Amino acid sequence: MRQRTVGGAAVSAIGLGAMPLSVEGRPDEETALATLHAALDAGVTLIDTADSYHWHAAEVGHNERLVARALAERPAADRAAVLVATKGGRGRPGDGSWTVDGRPEHLRRACEGSLRRLGTEAVGLYQLHKPDPRVPWAESVGALRELVDAGKVRAAGISNVDEQQILTAREILGPALVSVQNRFSPAVRTSEPELRLSEHLGLAFLPWSPLGGLACSVLDDPADRAATTGAFHRIAAARGVSPQQVGLAWLLALSPVMVPIPGARRAASIRDSAAAAELDLGPSELAELSAPFDAVGT
């Protein structure tokens, strides 16, 4: 697969957002592991997880353990090639809600838990999941600085942030800050200023929910494509690929620092997404896709 960089690490141009394998509606463990192995077989070398990717209150770190198990089943060379990006700073009480905790003491404990579950001495990429309005931003980011300095984190990232928060984090972390993870997709493009700032600073931009606005049903029944009229679906039909592939290829074309991390609950989905790394869109197609999103029929 074509590659991009996160910090100094070369990774696949398409990563895997592993969250769907552990939250509500998750597949059984056998299917989840098969999905992770399908991603690795397709050349995916960036896997995004978090300690809060779980369903029930008593299973914190469910997704991290799942990722660690899949990697343990691979040859050493495969494991060495994969950058596991995890996150701390959010929680799930088990009632479907999400909490935020950016206190330095919590982030230190969260990182220690991630290290144990992932079975590693240092997290490849540790990301602050979301700013906590109750905690000064500089204090939360300062905890990441401490983890980097202690050798427990090789590189740091921040998520769900604005431009000023990126700049402040860069001041505190310096070159240890390598990535920004904000929501960005065909339907949600509000983080373009943060994307362009990331590009200017040389930070990887990992859009979460990158397939927002594109119906998953087209992967279940290709005939559903005939019922859609949006630009992503029109171009997909003309190309003979899924709208998801077109959406991911469009994201890659937007910026050289873009590294989409689509989610998947089954092997077929991540294989389809991985193929987007090889899909080159022409100038007229990119112009049509970059127009305001047309959700009619999607």
ZIVEN-V859972 format. One record per residue. N is the residue number from 1. RES is the residue in one small letter. NEAR is the number of other C-alpha atoms within 12 Angstrom. D_LAST is the distance of its C-alpha to the last C-alpha in Angstrom with 2 decimals. Layout:
BEGIN
((N	RES	NEAR	D_LAST) (N	RES	NEAR	D_LAST))
END
This chain:
BEGIN
((1	m	25	28.56) (2	r	25	28.76) (3	q	26	29.92) (4	r	30	29.78) (5	t	28	32.13) (6	v	42	32.18) (7	g	28	35.59) (8	g	20	37.91) (9	a	26	35.98) (10	a	24	34.12) (11	v	37	30.88) (12	s	38	28.09) (13	a	42	25.50) (14	i	49	22.85) (15	g	51	23.93) (16	l	50	22.95) (17	g	44	22.02) (18	a	48	23.95) (19	m	39	23.13) (20	p	36	20.93) (21	l	39	24.07) (22	s	35	26.10) (23	v	34	24.31) (24	e	19	23.10) (25	g	16	21.46) (26	r	26	23.29) (27	p	24	24.46) (28	d	18	28.16) (29	e	22	30.33) (30	e	18	30.82) (31	t	22	27.13) (32	a	35	26.75) (33	l	32	29.70) (34	a	29	28.47) (35	t	37	25.22) (36	l	49	27.44) (37	h	36	29.70) (38	a	29	26.92) (39	a	42	25.88) (40	l	37	29.54) (41	d	26	30.05) (42	a	31	27.21) (43	g	32	29.07) (44	v	44	27.33) (45	t	41	30.10) (46	l	44	28.44) (47	i	47	27.59) (48	d	50	26.56) (49	t	47	27.82) (50	a	46	29.53) (51	d	45	32.22) (52	s	44	29.97) (53	y	42	27.39) (54	h	35	28.66) (55	w	29	28.19) (56	h	23	31.66) (57	a	20	34.24) (58	a	16	36.79) (59	e	22	34.74) (60	v	29	34.40) (61	g	39	33.67) (62	h	34	32.10) (63	n	40	29.64) (64	e	42	32.45) (65	r	35	34.66) (66	l	40	32.05) (67	v	45	31.60) (68	a	33	35.39) (69	r	23	35.95) (70	a	32	33.67) (71	l	34	35.42) (72	a	23	38.80) (73	e	18	38.13) (74	r	21	37.71) (75	p	15	40.56) (76	a	11	41.94) (77	a	13	40.70) (78	d	22	37.09) (79	r	29	37.54) (80	a	20	39.19) (81	a	23	36.32) (82	v	36	33.70) (83	l	37	33.13) (84	v	45	32.26) (85	a	50	30.88) (86	t	49	31.29) (87	k	48	31.23) (88	g	50	33.46) (89	g	41	33.50) (90	r	32	31.15) (91	g	33	31.87) (92	r	28	30.46) (93	p	19	32.91) (94	g	19	31.28) (95	d	15	29.89) (96	g	17	26.35) (97	s	18	27.30) (98	w	21	27.86) (99	t	21	31.07) (100	v	26	32.27) (101	d	31	35.72) (102	g	35	36.72) (103	r	29	40.46) (104	p	29	42.25) (105	e	22	43.96) (106	h	24	40.73) (107	l	39	39.19) (108	r	31	42.38) (109	r	22	42.29) (110	a	37	38.60) (111	c	45	39.27) (112	e	29	42.23) (113	g	29	40.15) (114	s	41	37.54) (115	l	34	40.40) (116	r	20	41.82) (117	r	29	38.63) (118	l	34	37.70) (119	g	23	41.33) (120	t	27	41.92) (121	e	19	44.40) (122	a	29	41.94) (123	v	39	38.18) (124	g	43	36.75) (125	l	46	34.32) (126	y	48	34.60) (127	q	49	32.15) (128	l	53	32.62) (129	h	42	29.53) (130	k	36	29.48) (131	p	33	32.12) (132	d	29	34.21) (133	p	17	35.13) (134	r	16	38.40) (135	v	22	39.54) (136	p	19	40.40) (137	w	29	37.95) (138	a	28	40.90) (139	e	28	42.24) (140	s	38	39.08) (141	v	45	38.82) (142	g	31	42.56) (143	a	36	42.10) (144	l	47	39.96) (145	r	34	42.80) (146	e	25	45.26) (147	l	35	43.28) (148	v	30	43.14) (149	d	19	46.84) (150	a	18	47.66) (151	g	23	46.03) (152	k	30	43.54) (153	v	37	40.55) (154	r	35	40.43) (155	a	40	37.74) (156	a	48	35.89) (157	g	47	32.45) (158	i	46	30.94) (159	s	42	27.56) (160	n	33	25.81) (161	v	36	28.33) (162	d	27	28.99) (163	e	26	31.05) (164	q	17	34.39) (165	q	30	33.89) (166	i	41	33.23) (167	l	25	36.43) (168	t	22	38.44) (169	a	39	37.35) (170	r	30	38.35) (171	e	18	41.74) (172	i	25	42.35) (173	l	32	41.01) (174	g	26	41.77) (175	p	22	40.73) (176	a	34	39.86) (177	l	40	36.57) (178	v	37	34.24) (179	s	46	30.62) (180	v	52	28.17) (181	q	45	25.13) (182	n	39	22.72) (183	r	31	19.06) (184	f	37	17.22) (185	s	39	13.75) (186	p	43	11.37) (187	a	29	10.50) (188	v	25	14.15) (189	r	27	16.89) (190	t	20	19.77) (191	s	28	21.94) (192	e	27	22.59) (193	p	20	26.23) (194	e	37	26.72) (195	l	38	25.32) (196	r	25	27.79) (197	l	26	30.59) (198	s	40	30.00) (199	e	27	30.21) (200	h	18	33.42) (201	l	25	34.93) (202	g	29	34.04) (203	l	39	31.92) (204	a	42	29.08) (205	f	49	25.72) (206	l	51	23.78) (207	p	45	20.31) (208	w	36	19.30) (209	s	34	15.76) (210	p	41	14.97) (211	l	36	11.59) (212	g	29	10.29) (213	g	28	6.77) (214	l	38	6.03) (215	a	30	5.52) (216	c	27	9.23) (217	s	21	9.41) (218	v	27	9.55) (219	l	26	12.82) (220	d	15	14.13) (221	d	13	13.66) (222	p	20	13.28) (223	a	15	13.29) (224	d	22	9.69) (225	r	32	9.08) (226	a	22	10.77) (227	a	18	8.32) (228	t	27	5.75) (229	t	22	7.45) (230	g	31	6.81) (231	a	35	10.03) (232	f	48	9.31) (233	h	40	8.06) (234	r	30	10.98) (235	i	32	13.39) (236	a	34	12.62) (237	a	25	13.36) (238	a	17	16.42) (239	r	20	17.57) (240	g	19	17.17) (241	v	27	15.59) (242	s	41	12.51) (243	p	45	9.80) (244	q	47	11.51) (245	q	42	14.74) (246	v	44	13.77) (247	g	50	12.65) (248	l	49	15.96) (249	a	44	17.97) (250	w	41	16.91) (251	l	45	18.08) (252	l	39	21.28) (253	a	28	21.94) (254	l	30	21.83) (255	s	28	24.99) (256	p	27	27.58) (257	v	37	27.66) (258	m	44	24.01) (259	v	52	23.84) (260	p	52	20.42) (261	i	47	20.82) (262	p	45	17.72) (263	g	41	18.30) (264	a	42	18.74) (265	r	33	20.16) (266	r	31	21.26) (267	a	29	22.87) (268	a	26	20.34) (269	s	34	17.66) (270	i	41	20.14) (271	r	34	21.54) (272	d	36	18.25) (273	s	43	17.85) (274	a	44	21.53) (275	a	32	21.26) (276	a	40	19.30) (277	a	37	22.71) (278	e	25	23.99) (279	l	32	21.22) (280	d	23	22.63) (281	l	29	20.53) (282	g	16	22.54) (283	p	13	23.28) (284	s	14	21.36) (285	e	25	18.18) (286	l	24	18.70) (287	a	18	19.39) (288	e	23	16.19) (289	l	33	14.14) (290	s	27	16.43) (291	a	18	15.80) (292	p	18	14.14) (293	f	25	10.53) (294	d	22	8.34) (295	a	22	5.26) (296	v	18	5.55) (297	g	21	3.80) (298	t	28	0.00))
END
